[in-house]
Amino acid sequence: MAFSTEPDPPEPSHGKPNRREQILTAAAELFARRGFHGVSIDDIGAAVGISGPALYRHFRSKDAMLGEMLTSISEILLAGAQRTLDGNADRSAEALLAELIRFQVDFALDNPALITVQERSLGILTEPDRRRVRAMQRRYVELWVRTIVALVPDVTEPGARAAAHAIFGLINSTPHSTYLDRAQMADLLYRMSMAALVSPGSLTTDEPEAHEQS
């Protein structure tokens, strides 16, 4: 049986997830639990109530599904962070950093499966998708770097970049925690992130800077 290699155009959602969105949500949950290679097209189809081959009406392959998933995450984070900064441009650097932290915390806690897939599956992407995702990720990090540099005296850009990645690691490692409810976890992550970034001397060091790796 031959399948079309072109996906259908997006369906109007009218406030509800369309079929493509339902497929991506189900795929993210399965990829997060079993890993990308542990999930078949039939598994994803069963999760949304359609046959595996019917998925090819929406995505030409499982790789294309992962590519759209991770590209969308990067687009959402980049656009959301830019809106956050633009909408608070008249506020202090500390207030801007606080809003960036809240934005990242909310995304991580609201999308734990996507965070897991992003952390584990970037290397599985096709080379074109990986280049697109990495380019957007770098732009997202640079928004944080500029904000941190504007706030913290004497911090270098490499130091601010390392700090941003460390904060992402902190925030992204905890979405599945069952120790606290969502509101408590959001507050804890916010307070820990702010303390790590703005405490006196937190981002200064007398040690030689390590060479940054891309």
Summary of the structure (lengths in Angstrom):
residues: 214
radius of gyration: 19.4
end to end distance: 43.6
largest distance: 65.2
contacts: 598
relative contact order: 0.11
helix: 69%
strand: 0%
